[in-house]
Amino acid sequence: MPTHASRLTDVRTFIPFFCAICLLMGTTATWAATPKKGKASPVPSASKSKSGSAAAKTTAKPGQTKKTSATVQAKEWGPYLDVAYELTYWEKPEIKEWREKRDQEIGETLAAYIATWSGKLTPPQENPTAERKEEQLPAYKERDYLRLAIAQTIEYLQNDNLESLTNAGKVIDRLKGKSSMPEIAFWSGFVKSLQALEANDSDQFVAQVYNIWNNGVVYIEQNELARSATSKAAPTTTPFYYRNLINLVVNRAIISRKQENLNALGPLFMMMKERNLGEKDGEGKYTTTLIQRITDGFTAPDSDRYRLNFTVAVIESKRLQQIAYAKLDAEGMTEAAQKAFEQSRLYNDLAFKWAASRRSSGVVLAAVDHLDITSFAIQRLPDNTKAPAYPFFSALPGPEGASALLKAMAIYNDIATYSAGGWEKAGYQSRELYLKSSHRLWRAIMELSLWTGDYYLAKLTAAKDSQSIHSYAAPMQVSLDSYLEFLATQLGRGYNDIIPDSAYFGASEAAEKLAFAYQKVNSYSTDNSAYNLWFIHRLQATELFPLAPREVRQTAVALKQDGRYNLYLDYFLPLSSRVKLSPAIKRWIEEQKSDTASIVRDYTNSIEKLFAAGPEGIATNAADKTGEAAFVAAFQPLREELQRKPEHPVHRLLKAFYLEELQKTTPFTQLLKDPNRLDRGL
C-alpha cells in the first residue's frame, strides 16, 4: 500500500516551499543575534565602582561584556538598547565611554541611530516631509519605538539634553496602550520620573517611581522566579532594575537635584533591603552598603525616623566629611580640600532643612556634624599658612565658628525644654536617648569653643605688641565667655540633668584660658578691669577644677608679686577649707574604689596646708620638696585624662562640687554677682 511519503513531488510545489524555508532561516539567524531580556547581553554587566556619590556601583568597567556563551557582538544598536537598563544608572563619563566604544564597534553613532529612527517614527503631523496618507506609512514594531525612546534617554543621561528627554517622552507615550507590559512600564516610568525631576514635581516623581516598581519591577521579579524554578542557571536581570531605582532616587533626585518631599519613597528602600542586588563580596557591595545605611538611618535612635531626604543628606554629608578630613590631613588647605568641606557643609545644611523640626533628634545629629567638621578644620589652622587664600578656611575660626556656636546653642535651648518631659514628641525613643543626644550636642559645643580658644591662645602667647594682643584676646574672650555664659544660663534654667558631667571641666579649661588672656591685656591697661577679670577667672577655674595645686601656686606667686596677696587669702584659703569638708567630695570618695579616689582623698586631706603655704610650699628640706613636687605633678596626668575621656568618674565629682558651691553664700558666689567688690575688699 503506497504511502504519502513515497508519492512523487511536483517540482512546482517544491520550489516555492524551498524559498520560504530559506527566508525563515535567514530571519531566524537575524533574531538569534538579538539577546532577549533575561539573557546574557552584549552590554556591560553593570557596574563600575562609583566613588562620586552615595549610590555606588559594582566593579566591572563600562564596555566590559559578560563572559558567557550567549554573548554576541552585535553590529547594530538594537540589541544594546534592549539591555540598556544595565547602564542607565552609571555616571555621565561612564556612559560616554560606553557610547563611544559602541559607536566604533557598530559603525554607526547613537546620534545617527536616533536621527534615522526619529525620521521613520515621527507622526505625519510632527514631520512635514512625511506623506499625509496613513496607508502609505510603513508599520513598525513596538520594539522600534521602545528602542528609540531608550536611545534618547541615554542621550539625556549623558549630556542633560532636555530636548532628548522630551522626545523620549513623546515616543514612549506612543506605547501607552501597552503599559501593562513590564518592560514598557519600566521605561515609561523611568522617562516620566526624569521629566518630573526636570519639572521639580516631587509628587509626580514619587508616583512614577512607584509605577516603575509596581507595574515593572514586581512583574519582572515574578517572571524570573518562574524561570529559576525550572532552570537554576537562568540569568537574572532584576539587580540592574534595583540599582536603577536606587540611583534614580538617591543620586539623581536627592543628591544631584536636592529634590524635596520624597519621604514617601522610604518603604521602597525597606523592600530593597530584602532584595539581592547582585553584588559579590569581591566587588565591594557598595549599593548593598548604601541600602543598609539608609535603612539603619530610618531606625537610628539619634536620627529622624523614616525620613528619606534627611537620611540620605546625612549619609552624603558624612561621606564627604571623611573625604574632607583625609584631604586636609594629606594636602593641607588646598582648593580640593576647601571644595570637600563646602560640599559636606552643603548636605549638612540640607539635613537641617529636611529634619522633622527644630527640636528633633535629627537636628541634633546635623548640628553635631556641623560643629565637628568646624572643630576639625580649626585644629589644623596653625599648620596651614595658606588658609587665608581660601574663603572657607579664612572664615575660621571667626565668623564661621561663631555662627556655628550660636546656631548650636539655640538648638540646645530648644531641646532643653524636654528635660521635664515631652521628649517623645521630638522623636526620641526614651529619656535615656534624649539625654545622650543632648549631652553629645553639649560636648560638641564645648569642644568648638575650646578649640577656638586654643587657636587664639597660641597667637596670643606669641604676640609682643599691644595691638596684636588686643586683636587676638578679643575674639578669644568672646568664644570662651560665651561658653561660660551658656553653662550659667542652663544652670539658671534648672536643667542640670541634661548638662553632661564633662561640661564643668570644660568650663574650667575655658576660665583658665580667659585668665591668661586678661593677664596679657592687663600689661597694656591703665586700670584694674583686666586685672580683676584675670583674678575672677583664675578663681573660677579653681572652683570648677580644685585638683590643680600647680595652678593655685602660680596664682599665689603672681598675687604676691603684684602686692595683692590679700586676694589669695580672702578667696583661695576659704576655698581649700570648703574642698576638705565638702559632703559631695566625701560621697564621691566613698563610692569610688579606684586609684584616682585615693589621690583625691590624699589631696583633700592636705589641701589646707598646700594652699596656706602659698608660693613657698609646705616642704622644709630638699627631700620633702622633691616629694611635694612629685605630688603636685601627679595631677597633670589627671587633667590630660579628663581632656580625653568625657566619661571619666572625676567629671561627676567636679559637677557635684561646683553645684554644691553655687548653693552656698561664699566669697566666690558673691564675686560672681558683684565683680567690683575686688576693689572694695571683703
C-alpha positions as CSV (number, residue, x, y, z in Angstrom):
1,M,0.0,0.0,0.0
2,P,1.6,3.2,-1.1
3,T,2.2,6.0,1.5
4,H,2.2,9.8,1.2
5,A,6.0,9.8,1.6
6,S,6.5,7.7,-1.5
7,R,4.5,9.9,-3.7
8,L,6.3,11.9,-6.4
9,T,6.5,15.6,-5.5
10,D,5.7,18.1,-8.2
11,V,8.7,20.5,-8.6
12,R,6.3,23.4,-8.9
13,T,5.2,22.8,-5.3
14,F,8.7,22.2,-4.0
15,I,10.4,25.3,-5.3
16,P,8.2,27.9,-3.5
17,F,8.4,25.8,-0.3
18,F,12.2,25.7,-0.5
19,C,12.3,29.5,-0.9
20,A,10.1,30.0,2.1
21,I,12.3,27.8,4.2
22,C,15.3,29.8,3.2
23,L,13.6,33.1,4.1
24,L,12.7,31.7,7.5
25,M,16.2,30.5,8.1
26,G,17.6,34.0,7.3
27,T,15.1,35.6,9.7
28,T,16.0,33.2,12.5
29,A,19.7,34.0,12.1
30,T,19.0,37.6,12.4
31,W,16.9,37.4,15.6
32,A,19.3,34.8,17.1
33,A,21.9,37.7,17.3
34,T,19.5,39.8,19.4
35,P,19.7,39.0,23.1
36,K,16.3,38.6,24.7
37,K,15.5,40.1,28.0
38,G,16.9,38.0,30.8
39,K,19.6,36.5,28.6
40,A,23.2,37.4,28.5
41,S,23.7,40.8,27.0
42,P,26.4,42.5,24.9
43,V,26.2,45.5,27.2
44,P,28.5,45.7,30.2
45,S,27.2,43.9,33.2
46,A,26.5,46.9,35.0
47,S,28.9,48.1,37.1
48,K,31.7,50.1,37.9
49,S,32.6,51.1,41.4
50,K,31.2,54.5,41.9
51,S,33.1,56.8,44.3
52,G,31.5,60.1,43.3
53,S,28.2,59.7,45.2
54,A,26.4,57.8,47.8
55,A,24.9,55.2,45.4
56,A,28.0,53.2,44.4
57,K,28.1,50.5,41.8
58,T,29.9,47.3,41.5
59,T,33.3,47.0,39.9
60,A,33.1,46.0,36.2
61,K,34.1,48.8,33.8
62,P,32.0,50.3,31.1
63,G,32.3,48.4,27.9
64,Q,33.2,45.1,29.6
65,T,31.0,42.3,28.3
66,K,29.8,39.3,30.2
67,K,31.9,36.2,29.5
68,T,29.1,33.8,28.6
69,S,28.4,31.7,25.6
70,A,25.4,33.7,24.8
71,T,27.3,36.9,24.5
72,V,27.3,38.3,20.9
73,Q,29.0,41.2,19.2
74,A,26.0,42.9,17.6
75,K,26.6,45.2,14.7
76,E,23.5,47.3,15.3
77,W,22.2,49.4,18.1
78,G,19.0,47.4,18.8
79,P,20.5,44.6,20.9
80,Y,22.4,47.0,23.1
81,L,19.4,49.2,23.6
82,D,17.3,46.2,24.7
83,V,19.6,45.7,27.7
84,A,20.3,49.4,28.4
85,Y,18.9,49.0,31.9
86,E,22.4,47.7,32.7
87,L,24.0,51.1,32.2
88,T,21.3,53.7,32.9
89,Y,22.4,54.1,36.5
90,W,26.0,54.9,35.5
91,E,27.6,58.3,35.8
92,K,28.0,60.5,32.7
93,P,31.7,59.8,32.0
94,E,31.0,56.0,32.1
95,I,28.0,56.3,29.8
96,K,30.1,58.5,27.4
97,E,32.9,55.9,27.4
98,W,30.5,53.0,26.7
99,R,28.7,55.0,23.9
100,E,32.0,55.9,22.2
101,K,33.1,52.2,22.1
102,R,29.7,51.1,20.7
103,D,29.9,53.9,18.1
104,Q,33.2,52.5,16.8
105,E,32.1,48.8,17.2
106,I,28.8,49.2,15.3
107,G,30.0,51.7,12.7
108,E,27.0,53.9,13.4
109,T,26.8,56.6,16.1
110,L,24.0,56.6,18.5
111,A,23.1,60.1,17.3
112,A,22.8,58.8,13.8
113,Y,20.6,56.0,15.0
114,I,18.3,58.5,16.8
115,A,18.1,60.7,13.8
116,T,17.3,57.8,11.4
117,W,14.6,56.3,13.6
118,S,13.1,59.6,14.6
119,G,12.6,60.3,11.0
120,K,10.9,56.9,10.5
121,L,8.7,57.0,13.6
122,T,7.7,60.7,13.8
123,P,3.9,61.0,13.1
124,P,2.9,63.0,10.0
125,Q,1.6,65.9,12.0
126,E,5.0,66.3,13.5
127,N,7.0,65.6,10.4
128,P,6.2,68.0,7.5
129,T,8.1,65.9,5.0
130,A,6.1,62.8,5.6
131,E,3.3,61.7,3.4
132,R,-0.1,62.6,4.7
133,K,-1.7,59.4,3.6
134,E,-1.8,57.0,6.6
135,E,-1.9,54.0,4.3
136,Q,1.5,54.8,2.8
137,L,3.2,54.8,6.3
138,P,5.2,51.6,6.9
139,A,4.2,49.6,10.0
140,Y,6.8,49.5,12.8
141,K,7.0,47.2,15.8
142,E,6.7,48.3,19.4
143,R,10.3,47.3,19.8
144,D,11.3,50.0,17.4
145,Y,9.5,52.7,19.4
146,L,10.9,51.4,22.6
147,R,14.5,51.3,21.4
148,L,14.3,54.9,20.1
149,A,12.9,56.1,23.4
150,I,15.7,54.3,25.2
151,A,18.3,55.8,22.9
152,Q,17.0,59.3,23.5
153,T,17.0,58.6,27.3
154,I,20.7,57.6,27.1
155,E,21.4,60.8,25.2
156,Y,19.8,62.8,28.0
157,L,21.5,60.8,30.8
158,Q,24.9,61.6,29.2
159,N,24.6,65.3,28.5
160,D,21.4,66.5,30.2
161,N,19.9,67.4,26.8
162,L,16.3,68.3,27.8
163,E,15.1,68.0,24.2
164,S,16.2,64.4,24.1
165,L,14.2,63.7,27.2
166,T,11.2,65.4,25.8
167,N,11.4,63.4,22.6
168,A,11.8,60.2,24.6
169,G,8.6,61.1,26.5
170,K,6.7,61.6,23.2
171,V,7.9,58.3,21.8
172,I,7.2,56.3,24.9
173,D,3.7,57.7,25.0
174,R,3.1,56.0,21.7
175,L,3.2,52.8,23.6
176,K,0.9,53.8,26.5
177,G,-1.6,51.2,25.2
178,K,0.9,48.5,26.2
179,S,1.9,50.0,29.6
180,S,0.8,46.7,31.2
181,M,4.0,45.1,29.7
182,P,6.6,45.1,32.5
183,E,9.5,46.3,30.2
184,I,7.4,49.1,28.8
185,A,6.1,50.0,32.2
186,F,9.7,50.3,33.5
187,W,11.0,52.6,30.7
188,S,7.8,54.7,30.7
189,G,8.1,55.3,34.4
190,F,11.8,55.9,34.1
191,V,11.4,58.6,31.4
192,K,8.5,60.2,33.2
193,S,10.3,60.3,36.6
194,L,13.2,62.1,34.9
195,Q,10.7,64.6,33.5
196,A,9.2,65.0,36.9
197,L,12.7,65.9,38.2
198,E,13.1,68.5,35.5
199,A,9.8,70.0,36.4
200,N,10.7,69.9,40.2
201,D,7.5,67.9,40.8
202,S,8.1,65.7,43.8
203,D,4.5,64.2,43.8
204,Q,4.8,63.1,40.2
205,F,8.3,61.8,40.8
206,V,7.1,59.6,43.7
207,A,4.1,58.4,41.7
208,Q,6.3,57.4,38.7
209,V,8.9,55.6,40.9
210,Y,6.1,53.5,42.4
211,N,4.8,53.0,38.9
212,I,8.2,51.5,38.0
213,W,8.1,49.3,41.0
214,N,4.5,48.1,40.9
215,N,4.0,47.7,37.2
216,G,7.5,46.9,36.1
217,V,9.9,45.5,38.6
218,V,7.5,43.4,40.5
219,Y,6.4,41.5,37.4
220,I,10.0,41.1,36.2
221,E,10.7,39.6,39.6
222,Q,7.8,37.2,39.2
223,N,9.0,36.1,35.7
224,E,12.5,35.5,37.0
225,L,11.2,33.4,39.9
226,A,9.2,31.3,37.4
227,R,12.2,30.8,35.2
228,S,14.5,29.9,38.1
229,A,12.0,27.3,39.3
230,T,12.7,25.4,36.0
231,S,16.4,26.3,35.5
232,K,18.9,27.2,38.2
233,A,21.2,28.5,35.5
234,A,18.7,31.1,34.3
235,P,20.4,34.6,34.3
236,T,18.9,37.4,36.4
237,T,18.3,41.0,35.4
238,T,16.5,42.3,38.5
239,P,19.6,43.6,40.2
240,F,20.0,46.1,37.4
241,Y,16.5,47.4,37.8
242,Y,17.0,47.7,41.6
243,R,20.2,49.7,41.0
244,N,18.4,51.9,38.6
245,L,15.8,52.8,41.1
246,I,18.3,53.3,43.9
247,N,20.4,55.6,41.7
248,L,17.3,57.4,40.4
249,V,16.1,58.3,43.9
250,V,19.3,58.7,45.8
251,N,21.7,60.2,43.3
252,R,19.6,61.9,40.7
253,A,16.8,63.1,42.8
254,I,18.1,63.8,46.3
255,I,21.9,64.3,45.9
256,S,22.1,65.9,42.5
257,R,18.7,67.7,42.3
258,K,18.2,68.3,46.0
259,Q,14.6,67.2,45.4
260,E,12.4,67.7,48.5
261,N,9.5,65.8,49.9
262,L,10.5,62.2,48.8
263,N,9.9,60.6,52.2
264,A,7.0,58.6,50.8
265,L,9.6,56.5,49.0
266,G,11.1,55.3,52.3
267,P,9.2,52.0,52.2
268,L,10.7,51.2,48.8
269,F,14.1,51.1,50.4
270,M,12.9,48.9,53.2
271,M,11.8,46.4,50.5
272,M,15.1,46.8,48.6
273,K,16.9,45.7,51.8
274,E,15.4,42.2,51.2
275,R,16.4,42.0,47.6
276,N,19.5,40.6,46.0
277,L,21.4,43.5,44.4
278,G,23.7,41.1,42.6
279,E,26.9,42.4,44.2
280,K,29.7,40.0,45.2
281,D,32.0,40.2,48.2
282,G,35.0,41.0,46.0
283,E,33.1,43.9,44.3
284,G,32.7,46.0,47.4
285,K,28.9,45.7,47.8
286,Y,28.6,49.4,47.6
287,T,24.9,49.6,46.7
288,T,24.1,47.0,49.3
289,T,26.0,49.0,51.9
290,L,24.1,52.2,50.9
291,I,20.8,50.5,51.3
292,Q,21.9,49.2,54.7
293,R,22.9,52.6,55.8
294,I,19.7,54.2,54.7
295,T,17.5,51.6,56.4
296,D,19.7,51.8,59.5
297,G,19.2,55.5,59.5
298,F,15.5,55.1,59.3
299,T,15.5,53.5,62.8
300,A,18.7,55.0,64.4
301,P,18.0,56.4,67.9
302,D,19.7,59.7,67.1
303,S,18.1,60.3,63.8
304,D,14.8,61.4,62.4
305,R,12.9,58.1,61.8
306,Y,11.8,57.1,58.3
307,R,12.7,60.4,56.7
308,L,14.4,59.5,53.4
309,N,15.5,63.0,52.4
310,F,17.1,63.7,55.8
311,T,18.7,60.2,56.0
312,V,20.4,60.5,52.5
313,A,21.6,64.0,53.2
314,V,23.2,62.9,56.5
315,I,24.9,59.9,54.8
316,E,26.2,62.1,52.0
317,S,27.4,64.8,54.4
318,K,29.3,62.2,56.5
319,R,30.8,60.6,53.4
320,L,32.1,64.0,52.2
321,Q,33.1,64.9,55.7
322,Q,35.5,61.9,55.7
323,I,36.9,62.9,52.3
324,A,37.4,66.4,53.6
325,Y,39.3,65.2,56.7
326,A,41.5,63.0,54.6
327,K,42.3,65.8,52.1
328,L,43.0,68.3,54.8
329,D,45.4,65.9,56.6
330,A,47.1,64.8,53.3
331,E,47.2,68.0,51.3
332,G,46.7,70.8,53.8
333,M,44.4,73.7,53.0
334,T,44.0,73.5,49.2
335,E,41.3,74.2,46.6
336,A,40.4,70.5,46.7
337,A,40.2,70.4,50.5
338,Q,38.1,73.6,50.5
339,K,35.7,72.1,47.9
340,A,35.3,68.9,50.0
341,F,34.5,70.9,53.1
342,E,32.0,73.1,51.3
343,Q,30.2,70.1,49.8
344,S,30.0,68.4,53.1
345,R,28.5,71.6,54.6
346,L,26.1,71.8,51.7
347,Y,24.5,68.4,52.6
348,N,24.7,69.2,56.3
349,D,22.6,72.3,55.6
350,L,20.1,70.1,53.7
351,A,19.9,67.7,56.7
352,F,19.0,70.7,58.8
353,K,16.4,71.8,56.3
354,W,14.9,68.3,55.9
355,A,14.8,67.4,59.6
356,A,11.5,66.8,61.2
357,S,11.6,70.0,63.3
358,R,13.9,72.4,65.1
359,R,13.8,70.2,68.2
360,S,14.1,66.8,66.5
361,S,16.8,64.3,67.2
362,G,17.8,64.6,63.6
363,V,18.6,68.3,64.0
364,V,20.9,67.5,66.9
365,L,22.7,65.0,64.7
366,A,23.2,67.6,62.0
367,A,24.3,70.2,64.5
368,V,26.9,67.9,66.0
369,D,28.3,67.1,62.5
370,H,28.4,70.8,61.7
371,L,30.3,71.5,64.9
372,D,32.7,68.6,64.5
373,I,33.8,69.5,61.0
374,T,34.3,73.1,62.1
375,S,36.4,72.0,65.1
376,F,38.4,69.7,62.9
377,A,39.4,72.5,60.5
378,I,40.2,74.9,63.3
379,Q,42.6,72.5,64.9
380,R,44.6,72.4,61.7
381,L,44.7,76.2,61.1
382,P,48.1,76.8,62.8
383,D,49.8,74.3,60.5
384,N,48.3,75.8,57.3
385,T,49.7,79.2,56.4
386,K,47.8,79.2,53.2
387,A,44.4,79.3,54.9
388,P,43.7,83.0,54.2
389,A,43.9,82.2,50.5
390,Y,40.7,80.2,50.7
391,P,37.3,81.8,51.6
392,F,36.1,78.8,53.6
393,F,39.2,78.5,55.7
394,S,39.8,82.2,56.1
395,A,36.4,82.5,57.8
396,L,37.7,80.2,60.6
397,P,37.6,80.4,63.5
398,G,36.0,83.9,63.5
399,P,32.6,84.4,61.7
400,E,32.2,80.7,60.7
401,G,33.0,79.3,64.2
402,A,30.9,82.0,66.0
403,S,27.9,81.3,63.7
404,A,28.2,77.5,64.3
405,L,28.2,78.0,68.0
406,L,25.2,80.4,68.1
407,K,23.2,78.1,65.9
408,A,24.0,75.0,68.1
409,M,23.3,76.9,71.3
410,A,19.9,77.9,70.0
411,I,19.1,74.3,69.2
412,Y,20.2,73.2,72.6
413,N,18.0,75.9,74.2
414,D,15.1,74.4,72.3
415,I,15.6,70.8,73.1
416,A,16.4,71.6,76.8
417,T,12.7,72.2,77.4
418,Y,12.1,68.4,77.0
419,S,14.0,67.9,80.3
420,A,10.7,68.0,82.2
421,G,9.0,65.7,79.7
422,G,7.7,65.5,76.1
423,W,11.0,64.2,74.6
424,E,9.0,61.6,72.6
425,K,7.4,64.4,70.6
426,A,10.9,65.2,69.1
427,G,11.3,61.6,68.0
428,Y,13.4,60.3,70.9
429,Q,12.5,56.7,71.8
430,S,13.4,57.1,75.5
431,R,14.5,59.7,78.0
432,E,17.9,58.0,78.2
433,L,18.4,58.5,74.4
434,Y,17.2,62.1,74.8
435,L,19.8,62.7,77.5
436,K,22.5,61.0,75.4
437,S,21.7,63.2,72.4
438,S,21.7,66.4,74.4
439,H,25.0,65.5,76.1
440,R,26.5,64.9,72.7
441,L,25.4,68.3,71.4
442,W,26.8,70.0,74.5
443,R,30.2,68.3,74.2
444,A,30.4,69.4,70.5
445,I,29.6,73.0,71.6
446,M,32.2,72.8,74.3
447,E,34.9,71.4,72.0
448,L,34.4,74.0,69.4
449,S,34.6,76.8,72.0
450,L,37.8,75.3,73.4
451,W,39.4,74.7,70.0
452,T,38.7,78.3,69.1
453,G,40.2,79.4,72.4
454,D,43.3,77.3,71.7
455,Y,43.8,78.8,68.3
456,Y,43.8,82.4,69.7
457,L,45.8,81.3,72.8
458,A,48.7,80.3,70.5
459,K,48.5,83.6,68.7
460,L,48.3,85.5,72.0
461,T,51.2,83.7,73.5
462,A,53.4,84.7,70.6
463,A,52.1,88.3,70.5
464,K,54.6,91.0,71.6
465,D,52.8,94.3,71.0
466,S,49.6,95.9,72.3
467,Q,47.7,95.8,69.0
468,S,48.3,92.1,68.4
469,I,47.4,91.2,72.0
470,H,44.1,93.0,71.8
471,S,43.3,91.7,68.3
472,Y,43.7,88.1,69.5
473,A,42.4,88.5,73.0
474,A,39.0,90.0,72.0
475,P,37.7,87.1,69.8
476,M,39.1,84.6,72.2
477,Q,37.2,86.2,75.1
478,V,34.0,86.2,73.0
479,S,34.2,82.5,72.3
480,L,35.2,81.3,75.8
481,D,32.9,83.7,77.6
482,S,30.0,82.6,75.5
483,Y,30.6,79.0,76.7
484,L,30.8,80.1,80.4
485,E,27.6,82.1,80.0
486,F,25.9,79.2,78.2
487,L,26.7,77.0,81.2
488,A,25.4,79.6,83.7
489,T,22.3,80.1,81.7
490,Q,21.4,76.4,81.5
491,L,22.1,76.1,85.3
492,G,19.8,79.1,85.9
493,R,17.0,77.3,83.9
494,G,17.3,74.4,86.2
495,Y,18.4,71.9,83.5
496,N,21.2,70.3,85.5
497,D,20.4,66.7,84.3
498,I,20.8,67.5,80.6
499,I,24.2,69.1,81.2
500,P,27.0,66.4,80.8
501,D,29.4,65.9,83.7
502,S,32.3,66.9,81.5
503,A,30.8,70.4,81.0
504,Y,32.3,71.6,84.2
505,F,35.9,70.6,83.5
506,G,35.5,72.2,80.1
507,A,34.3,75.4,81.8
508,S,37.5,75.2,84.0
509,E,39.6,75.0,80.8
510,A,37.8,78.0,79.4
511,A,38.2,80.0,82.5
512,E,41.9,79.1,82.6
513,K,42.5,80.4,79.1
514,L,40.5,83.5,79.7
515,A,42.6,84.3,82.8
516,F,45.7,84.1,80.6
517,A,44.1,86.4,78.0
518,Y,43.2,89.1,80.6
519,Q,46.6,88.8,82.2
520,K,48.2,89.6,78.8
521,V,45.8,92.5,78.2
522,N,46.4,93.9,81.7
523,S,50.1,94.6,80.7
524,Y,48.8,97.3,78.4
525,S,45.9,98.5,80.6
526,T,45.7,101.7,82.7
527,D,43.1,100.5,85.2
528,N,42.3,97.3,87.2
529,S,39.4,96.0,85.0
530,A,41.6,93.4,83.1
531,Y,43.4,92.5,86.3
532,N,40.2,91.9,88.2
533,L,38.9,89.7,85.3
534,W,42.1,87.7,85.4
535,F,41.6,87.0,89.1
536,I,37.9,86.2,88.8
537,H,38.6,83.6,86.0
538,R,41.6,82.1,87.9
539,L,39.4,81.7,90.9
540,Q,36.5,80.3,88.8
541,A,38.9,77.8,87.1
542,T,39.9,76.5,90.6
543,E,36.3,76.3,91.8
544,L,35.5,74.2,88.7
545,F,38.6,72.1,89.0
546,P,40.1,72.3,92.5
547,L,42.5,69.5,91.8
548,A,45.0,71.9,90.4
549,P,47.7,72.6,93.0
550,R,50.3,73.8,90.4
551,E,48.0,76.5,89.0
552,V,47.0,77.6,92.5
553,R,50.6,78.0,93.5
554,Q,51.2,80.0,90.3
555,T,48.3,82.3,91.2
556,A,49.8,82.8,94.7
557,V,53.1,83.8,93.2
558,A,51.5,86.3,90.8
559,L,49.4,87.9,93.6
560,K,52.4,88.2,95.9
561,Q,54.5,89.9,93.2
562,D,51.6,92.3,92.5
563,G,51.1,93.2,96.1
564,R,47.6,91.7,96.1
565,Y,48.3,88.6,98.2
566,N,45.3,89.6,100.3
567,L,43.0,88.3,97.4
568,Y,44.6,84.9,97.7
569,L,44.0,84.9,101.5
570,D,40.4,86.1,101.1
571,Y,39.3,83.8,98.3
572,F,41.6,80.8,97.9
573,L,42.2,79.8,101.5
574,P,38.4,79.6,102.3
575,L,38.0,77.5,99.1
576,S,40.6,75.0,100.5
577,S,38.5,74.5,103.6
578,R,35.3,74.0,101.7
579,V,37.0,71.4,99.5
580,K,38.3,69.5,102.6
581,L,34.8,69.5,104.2
582,S,32.7,69.0,101.1
583,P,29.9,66.4,101.5
584,A,29.8,66.0,97.7
585,I,33.5,65.1,97.6
586,K,33.3,62.8,100.6
587,R,30.4,60.9,99.0
588,W,32.3,60.5,95.8
589,I,35.4,59.1,97.5
590,E,33.2,56.6,99.4
591,E,31.6,55.4,96.2
592,Q,34.8,55.2,94.2
593,K,37.3,52.3,94.7
594,S,39.8,53.4,92.1
595,D,43.4,54.7,92.4
596,T,42.0,58.2,91.5
597,A,39.9,58.1,94.6
598,S,43.0,57.6,96.7
599,I,44.7,60.5,95.1
600,V,41.7,62.8,95.6
601,R,41.4,61.7,99.3
602,D,45.1,62.4,99.9
603,Y,44.7,65.8,98.2
604,T,41.7,66.9,100.2
605,N,43.4,65.9,103.5
606,S,46.4,68.1,102.7
607,I,44.7,70.9,100.7
608,E,44.6,73.4,103.5
609,K,48.3,73.1,104.1
610,L,49.1,73.3,100.4
611,F,47.0,76.4,100.0
612,A,48.2,78.0,103.2
613,A,51.8,77.6,102.3
614,G,51.3,79.8,99.3
615,P,54.2,80.3,96.8
616,E,56.8,78.6,99.1
617,G,55.1,75.3,99.6
618,I,55.0,73.2,102.8
619,A,58.3,71.3,102.5
620,T,61.2,72.4,104.7
621,N,64.1,70.4,103.2
622,A,65.2,69.2,99.8
623,A,63.9,65.7,100.1
624,D,60.4,66.9,101.2
625,K,60.4,69.5,98.4
626,T,61.1,66.7,95.9
627,G,58.2,64.6,97.2
628,E,55.9,67.6,97.3
629,A,56.8,68.5,93.7
630,A,56.0,64.9,92.6
631,F,52.7,65.0,94.4
632,V,51.7,68.3,92.7
633,A,52.9,67.0,89.4
634,A,50.7,63.9,89.7
635,F,47.6,65.9,88.9
636,Q,48.8,66.9,85.5
637,P,48.2,63.4,84.0
638,L,44.7,63.5,85.6
639,R,44.0,66.8,83.8
640,E,45.1,65.2,80.5
641,E,42.9,62.1,81.1
642,L,39.9,64.4,81.7
643,Q,40.5,66.1,78.4
644,R,40.4,62.8,76.6
645,K,37.7,60.9,78.5
646,P,34.3,62.6,78.8
647,E,33.1,59.6,80.9
648,H,35.9,59.8,83.5
649,P,34.4,59.5,87.0
650,V,36.2,62.6,88.2
651,H,33.9,64.6,85.9
652,R,31.0,63.6,88.2
653,L,33.0,64.8,91.2
654,L,33.6,68.2,89.7
655,K,30.0,68.7,88.7
656,A,28.8,67.7,92.2
657,F,31.2,70.0,94.0
658,Y,30.5,73.0,91.7
659,L,26.8,72.7,92.1
660,E,27.3,72.4,95.8
661,E,29.3,75.6,95.8
662,L,26.7,77.5,93.9
663,Q,24.2,76.7,96.6
664,K,26.3,78.5,99.3
665,T,27.0,82.1,100.1
666,T,30.8,82.3,99.7
667,P,33.3,84.9,98.6
668,F,33.2,83.3,95.2
669,T,29.4,83.4,94.7
670,Q,29.4,87.0,96.0
671,L,32.1,87.8,93.5
672,L,30.1,86.3,90.6
673,K,27.2,88.6,91.5
674,D,29.4,91.7,92.1
675,P,32.9,91.7,90.3
676,N,33.6,95.2,91.5
677,R,33.9,94.1,95.1
678,L,37.5,93.2,94.4
679,D,38.3,97.0,94.5
680,R,36.4,97.5,97.7
681,G,37.7,94.5,99.6
682,L,35.6,91.9,101.5
